[in-house]
Amino acid sequence: MKLLNQSIKHISISILAIIGIWGVIFFFNMIAEIKENVDDGLNNYKRQIIWKAKQDSTLLSRIDFDESFYAIQEVKREKAIHFKDQYTDTLIYIQDINESAPKLDLTRMLTTVFKENGKYYELKVINPMVEKDELIERLLWNMIWLYAVLIITIIIINNMVLQRLWKPFYGLLHQLQQFRLGSGHQLPQVETKTKEFKDLQKTVSSLLNHNIQVYEQQKEFIENAAHELQTPLAIVINKLELLIEKEELQIDQVETIAETMHIIERLIRLNKSLLLLSKIENKQFLNERPVNINQIIKQGLHDLKEIADFKKVNIKIENKATIIKEMDSSLAEVMIYNLLRNAVFHNTAQGNVQIIIDKNTLKICNSGNSEALDAAEIFKRFYKSQPKKENTGLGLPIVKAIVNIYNIDISYIYVKQNHCFTLIFK
């Protein structure tokens, strides 16, 4: 999720909580204010009714609310002396002009006591209150509309203002995504007056400069190692070949020289594999273009045909789709060839190899050992299921390094006495 969207999410949740709490507080404050205003009105009505009752004694006979909004009844002196005005919420049947029958409504009632002509009277005055259910409903809808307007406003502000403020950051991020070590790209540069973005650019430039220096040192080391190691080894092989051609050597001496040559040849293969693995991990292969995986498989099988025929390995291929992947063609060939070579070399005599090419999926299965390989170890360097001198233990680690660069998933399973490797090209 983008940073702007995350900020909108957190702001939305915060505003929802604030509006919810504010709505509850506002509701109770409004109810209290309404009651206070109604109570003031009831108090005024009380004084007017008492004054009119002194002028017109017939008002003292209204004992219910049938004809007016007040009721008066005589009470004993003992009750009246200690009585204090009371304001209460009560439900009373009131006849609405639009209704055929009275309905029960919430009202605010003032109960008080006054003295007239030596007698004590209890006066009850009522005034209709706002319906809480209607008030809550209206307040809720107003809060919903307020929340919607605020969120829409925030989104507009984010898109119009914050995106402009964050533009240098996204520009720097885009340049970093396009930057490749060894490609000769300039260091990311953005024009900004914001101090934080300037500090970020300085820090990124410092880290990249350090990485470029380390990269160049490693690249130089790999090139030197490739040259300085390959040449002496090749010279040693040539001298041993000249030595073994001499007729005066004994058989045991020839066997010793041949074994030495075999060890040196394995050392050469190991050196090449390690150098290739270092180049892959340092991302020194930058010539990316669309590569036809099906064609590479076809060529790889053609190169391995003699070995497969010698071991009498039956190869079956199912072409259900064509896989095109944007990657370095040489690395694609190394990746596919290593998997095919493993399937043939580590197969049993008269064994089988099955290759299934489906949509974005390549599956290579081969018969082999009756035990499954360690799925957690097979992609580590120098892992060997069986100790073979000719095996460097770097084939699958090279494949793993390549798939990591190009976001390809690789997995291994052992099913029905077959070792299966699956590549998923995303």
HUFEN-V450443 format. One record per backbone hydrogen bond with DSSP energy under -0.5 kcal/mol. NH is the residue of the N-H (numbers start at 0). CO is the residue of the C=O. If there is no record, write none. Layout:
BEGIN
nh->NH co->CO
nh->NH co->CO
END
This chain:
BEGIN
nh->5 co->1
nh->6 co->2
nh->7 co->3
nh->8 co->4
nh->9 co->5
nh->10 co->6
nh->11 co->7
nh->12 co->8
nh->13 co->9
nh->14 co->10
nh->15 co->11
nh->16 co->12
nh->17 co->13
nh->18 co->14
nh->19 co->15
nh->20 co->16
nh->21 co->17
nh->22 co->18
nh->23 co->19
nh->24 co->20
nh->25 co->21
nh->26 co->22
nh->27 co->23
nh->28 co->24
nh->29 co->25
nh->30 co->26
nh->31 co->27
nh->32 co->28
nh->33 co->29
nh->34 co->30
nh->35 co->31
nh->36 co->32
nh->37 co->33
nh->38 co->34
nh->39 co->35
nh->40 co->36
nh->41 co->37
nh->42 co->38
nh->43 co->39
nh->44 co->40
nh->45 co->41
nh->46 co->42
nh->47 co->43
nh->48 co->44
nh->49 co->45
nh->50 co->46
nh->51 co->47
nh->52 co->48
nh->53 co->49
nh->54 co->50
nh->55 co->51
nh->58 co->55
nh->59 co->56
nh->60 co->57
nh->61 co->58
nh->62 co->60
nh->70 co->123
nh->71 co->61
nh->72 co->121
nh->74 co->119
nh->79 co->75
nh->80 co->76
nh->81 co->77
nh->82 co->79
nh->85 co->110
nh->87 co->85
nh->87 co->108
nh->89 co->106
nh->91 co->89
nh->91 co->104
nh->93 co->102
nh->95 co->93
nh->98 co->95
nh->102 co->93
nh->104 co->91
nh->104 co->102
nh->106 co->89
nh->107 co->126
nh->108 co->87
nh->108 co->106
nh->109 co->124
nh->110 co->85
nh->110 co->108
nh->111 co->109
nh->111 co->122
nh->113 co->120
nh->115 co->118
nh->118 co->115
nh->119 co->74
nh->120 co->113
nh->121 co->72
nh->122 co->111
nh->122 co->120
nh->123 co->70
nh->124 co->109
nh->125 co->68
nh->126 co->107
nh->128 co->105
nh->134 co->130
nh->135 co->131
nh->136 co->132
nh->137 co->133
nh->138 co->134
nh->139 co->135
nh->140 co->136
nh->141 co->137
nh->142 co->138
nh->143 co->139
nh->144 co->140
nh->145 co->141
nh->146 co->142
nh->147 co->143
nh->148 co->144
nh->149 co->145
nh->150 co->146
nh->151 co->147
nh->152 co->148
nh->153 co->149
nh->154 co->150
nh->155 co->151
nh->156 co->152
nh->157 co->153
nh->158 co->154
nh->159 co->155
nh->160 co->156
nh->161 co->156
nh->162 co->157
nh->164 co->160
nh->165 co->161
nh->166 co->163
nh->169 co->165
nh->170 co->166
nh->171 co->167
nh->172 co->168
nh->173 co->169
nh->174 co->170
nh->175 co->171
nh->176 co->172
nh->177 co->173
nh->178 co->174
nh->182 co->179
nh->184 co->179
nh->191 co->189
nh->197 co->193
nh->198 co->194
nh->199 co->195
nh->200 co->196
nh->201 co->197
nh->202 co->198
nh->203 co->199
nh->204 co->200
nh->205 co->201
nh->206 co->202
nh->207 co->203
nh->208 co->204
nh->209 co->205
nh->210 co->206
nh->211 co->207
nh->212 co->208
nh->213 co->209
nh->214 co->210
nh->215 co->211
nh->216 co->212
nh->217 co->213
nh->218 co->214
nh->219 co->215
nh->220 co->216
nh->221 co->217
nh->222 co->218
nh->223 co->219
nh->224 co->220
nh->225 co->221
nh->226 co->222
nh->227 co->223
nh->228 co->224
nh->229 co->224
nh->229 co->225
nh->230 co->226
nh->231 co->227
nh->232 co->228
nh->233 co->229
nh->234 co->230
nh->235 co->231
nh->236 co->232
nh->237 co->233
nh->238 co->234
nh->239 co->235
nh->240 co->236
nh->241 co->237
nh->242 co->238
nh->243 co->239
nh->244 co->240
nh->245 co->242
nh->248 co->245
nh->253 co->249
nh->254 co->250
nh->255 co->251
nh->256 co->252
nh->257 co->253
nh->258 co->254
nh->259 co->255
nh->260 co->256
nh->261 co->257
nh->262 co->258
nh->263 co->259
nh->264 co->260
nh->265 co->261
nh->266 co->262
nh->267 co->263
nh->268 co->264
nh->269 co->265
nh->270 co->266
nh->271 co->267
nh->272 co->268
nh->273 co->269
nh->274 co->270
nh->275 co->271
nh->276 co->272
nh->277 co->273
nh->278 co->274
nh->279 co->275
nh->280 co->276
nh->281 co->277
nh->282 co->279
nh->283 co->278
nh->285 co->283
nh->287 co->285
nh->288 co->326
nh->290 co->324
nh->292 co->290
nh->292 co->322
nh->293 co->322
nh->295 co->291
nh->296 co->292
nh->297 co->293
nh->298 co->294
nh->299 co->295
nh->300 co->296
nh->301 co->297
nh->302 co->298
nh->303 co->299
nh->304 co->301
nh->307 co->303
nh->308 co->304
nh->309 co->305
nh->310 co->306
nh->311 co->307
nh->311 co->308
nh->312 co->307
nh->313 co->311
nh->313 co->350
nh->314 co->312
nh->315 co->313
nh->315 co->352
nh->317 co->354
nh->318 co->316
nh->319 co->317
nh->319 co->356
nh->320 co->356
nh->323 co->321
nh->324 co->290
nh->326 co->288
nh->326 co->324
nh->328 co->286
nh->331 co->327
nh->332 co->328
nh->333 co->329
nh->334 co->330
nh->335 co->331
nh->336 co->332
nh->337 co->333
nh->338 co->334
nh->339 co->335
nh->340 co->336
nh->341 co->337
nh->342 co->338
nh->343 co->339
nh->344 co->340
nh->345 co->341
nh->346 co->343
nh->349 co->310
nh->350 co->347
nh->352 co->313
nh->353 co->364
nh->354 co->315
nh->355 co->362
nh->356 co->317
nh->356 co->354
nh->357 co->355
nh->357 co->360
nh->360 co->357
nh->361 co->422
nh->362 co->355
nh->363 co->420
nh->364 co->353
nh->365 co->418
nh->366 co->351
nh->367 co->416
nh->374 co->372
nh->376 co->373
nh->377 co->373
nh->379 co->376
nh->381 co->392
nh->382 co->379
nh->382 co->392
nh->387 co->385
nh->390 co->387
nh->391 co->389
nh->397 co->393
nh->398 co->394
nh->399 co->395
nh->400 co->396
nh->401 co->397
nh->402 co->398
nh->403 co->399
nh->404 co->400
nh->405 co->401
nh->406 co->403
nh->407 co->402
nh->408 co->423
nh->410 co->421
nh->412 co->419
nh->414 co->412
nh->414 co->417
nh->417 co->414
nh->418 co->365
nh->419 co->412
nh->419 co->417
nh->420 co->363
nh->421 co->410
nh->422 co->361
nh->423 co->408
nh->424 co->359
nh->424 co->422
nh->425 co->406
nh->425 co->423
END
